[in-house]
């Protein structure tokens, strides 16, 4: 379960009766997504070529700007999507949380996770919840909303088999490395790099699959 899910559930995605897929709450974005699905359906080979071209360009740009990225990456930034964990409620960006605040997202997550758990139970499958921190969560804490406490409460609410909490393992990395962000996250990004994913995978394997 990712912190992004809160904003996604609160403000980003909506089910439209005339569309097969959920869409972003924005008429222009909705049109572009629908157009993209039609494009993918009819131009699979062209899409593959464009994907590889874009990937090559992105990699080249990263190589050129790597030194700049490294210096910028040493400053742990804050995001609007993750701000609710470390920022007072009345200080949150009202333009970002334009339709619903993060509490609506939390409410939606609880309902949907409960539904997923019920489906797992119907097929006699074990259901686990996995949580991990963003860079800003490690740097600025969870004084205004604890993602860890929420994960624990959500596991109890949904009767999950176990909460797999990776916070302690990531905190060890932060403690042991001065420039710790690059050890577990991509440069200028909140996503886990291969090392970060490996930490998460090992925890899942040891606690759920072994």
C-alpha atoms as one frame of an Amber mdcrd trajectory, in Angstrom:
protein
   0.000   0.000   0.000   1.515   3.282  -1.164   1.000   6.818   0.153  -0.049
   7.839  -3.362  -3.181   5.725  -2.877  -4.606   8.396  -0.561  -4.666  11.115
  -3.206  -5.731   8.623  -5.883  -8.745   7.582  -3.834  -9.618  11.103  -2.712
  -9.244  13.112  -5.875  -7.818  11.335  -8.847  -9.832   8.396 -10.137 -13.519
   8.001 -10.859 -15.636   5.289 -12.475 -17.590   6.453 -15.536 -20.542   4.378
 -16.707 -19.658   4.740 -20.389 -15.985   3.775 -19.998 -14.399   0.421 -19.291
 -11.559   1.853 -17.213 -11.411   4.310 -14.286 -10.369   7.809 -15.383  -8.786
  10.867 -13.806 -11.282  13.471 -12.577 -10.593  15.958 -15.341 -12.435  16.215
 -18.654  -9.297  16.823 -20.698  -7.406  14.007 -18.991 -10.419  11.733 -19.402
 -10.431  12.388 -23.145  -6.690  11.773 -23.439  -6.916   8.487 -21.509  -9.766
   7.245 -23.669  -7.816   8.222 -26.791  -4.743   6.410 -25.454  -6.662   3.177
 -24.884  -7.970   3.305 -28.462  -4.490   4.075 -29.756  -2.993   1.141 -27.851
  -5.633  -1.169 -29.243  -4.899  -0.342 -32.888  -1.188   0.522 -32.925   0.601
  -2.016 -30.716   3.866  -2.137 -32.732   4.081   1.662 -33.025   3.495   1.942
 -29.291   6.410  -0.420 -28.611   8.736   1.641 -30.814   7.679   4.892 -29.137
   8.159   3.336 -25.702  11.729   2.248 -26.516  12.549   5.628 -28.059  11.250
   7.501 -25.009  13.165   5.163 -22.710  16.403   5.820 -24.602  15.869   9.587
 -24.479  15.089   9.475 -20.739  18.236   7.475 -20.019  20.357   9.845 -22.089
  18.912  12.853 -20.294  19.621  11.238 -16.919  23.245  10.601 -17.871  23.726
  14.211 -18.965  22.109  15.628 -15.810  23.359  13.035 -13.326  25.688  15.357
 -11.387  22.962  17.969 -11.087  20.443  15.316  -9.993  22.815  13.954  -7.347
  23.251  17.367  -5.722  19.532  18.133  -5.830  18.723  14.681  -4.474  20.653
  15.330  -1.264  17.873  17.693  -0.204  14.849  15.650   0.864  11.908  17.430
  -0.688   8.289  17.486   0.350   5.364  16.486  -1.853   1.724  17.509  -1.742
   0.672  13.861  -1.933   2.680  12.905   1.144   2.276  16.156   3.054  -0.592
  14.977   5.262   1.784  12.772   7.270   4.045  15.613   8.421   2.046  18.830
   7.926  -0.795  20.233  10.082  -4.230  19.792   8.522  -4.860  23.536   8.200
  -1.521  24.009   6.410  -2.162  21.494   3.632  -2.302  22.862   0.075  -6.018
  23.377  -0.600  -5.358  23.655  -4.342  -3.833  20.186  -4.410  -6.564  18.660
  -2.250  -9.085  20.463  -4.421 -12.051  18.109  -4.365 -11.606  16.034  -1.214
  -9.037  16.138   1.557  -6.887  13.168   2.510  -9.453  11.932   5.043 -11.803
  11.018   2.193  -8.991   9.052   0.596  -8.350   7.164   3.830 -12.040   6.335
   4.112 -12.135   5.011   0.536  -8.995   2.918   1.075 -10.569   1.270   4.126
 -13.687   0.308   2.185 -11.803  -1.038  -0.815  -9.217  -2.952   1.202 -12.038
  -4.546   3.168 -13.629  -5.631  -0.137 -10.325  -7.104  -1.346  -9.940  -8.968
   1.938 -13.453 -10.387   1.606 -12.660 -11.616  -1.914  -9.463 -13.260  -0.663
 -11.419 -14.951   2.092 -13.955 -16.316  -0.399 -11.209 -18.219  -2.232  -9.402
 -19.235   0.980  -6.434 -17.018   0.182  -4.191 -15.323   2.721  -4.354 -11.534
   2.588  -1.393  -9.352   3.608  -0.874  -5.598   3.704   2.594  -4.216   2.976
   3.664  -0.651   3.806   6.920   1.263   3.310   8.028   4.885   3.795   8.618
   7.636   1.269  11.853   9.669   1.617   9.946  12.545   3.219   8.293  10.187
   5.698  11.719   9.095   6.914  13.018  12.657   6.973  10.066  14.596   8.426
   8.219  11.938  10.406   4.538  11.129  10.866   3.550  13.624  13.527   0.207
  14.517  11.919  -0.787  11.179  10.392   0.996   7.909  11.079   1.090   5.687
   8.015   2.326   2.883  10.259  -0.556   3.177  12.705  -2.993   3.367   9.821
  -1.514   0.201   8.320  -1.901  -1.613  11.649  -5.498  -0.427  12.096  -6.338
  -1.270   8.483  -5.003  -4.786   8.925  -7.203  -5.276  11.969 -10.222  -3.733
  10.226  -9.840  -5.956   7.153  -8.800  -9.084   9.071  -5.580  -9.320   7.096
  -3.202 -12.180   7.790  -0.374  -9.838   8.702   0.899  -6.298   8.268   4.373
  -6.333   6.703   5.899  -3.036   7.816   9.173  -2.143   6.079   9.721   1.137
   7.944  12.317  -0.278  10.348  14.459  -1.720   7.542  14.445   1.570   5.654
  15.237   3.475   8.843  18.335   1.283   9.245  19.547   2.450   5.844  18.921
   6.074   6.830  20.907   5.567  10.019  23.864   3.873   8.324  24.363   6.171
   5.313  24.918   9.940   5.316  23.513  10.247   1.813  20.896   7.580   2.391
  18.216   8.478  -0.152  20.151   7.240  -3.177  20.620   3.881  -1.448  16.946
   2.973  -1.653  15.208   5.465  -3.986  15.798   6.634  -7.544  17.411  10.046
  -8.019  14.929  12.915  -7.831  12.139  10.426  -7.282  10.038   8.811  -4.573
  10.049   5.356  -6.165  12.181   2.506  -4.874  15.327   1.639  -6.787  16.469
  -2.018  -7.169  18.032  -2.031  -3.688  14.896  -0.606  -2.113  12.729  -3.115
  -3.953  15.031  -5.915  -2.852  14.581  -4.955   0.812  10.824  -5.023   0.350
  10.886  -8.307  -1.585  12.974 -10.046   1.071  10.591  -8.946   3.810   7.584
 -10.195   1.850   9.309 -13.498   1.137  10.404 -14.049   4.743   7.127 -13.009
   6.351   4.552 -14.279   3.851   6.010 -16.890   1.515   8.844 -18.700   3.282
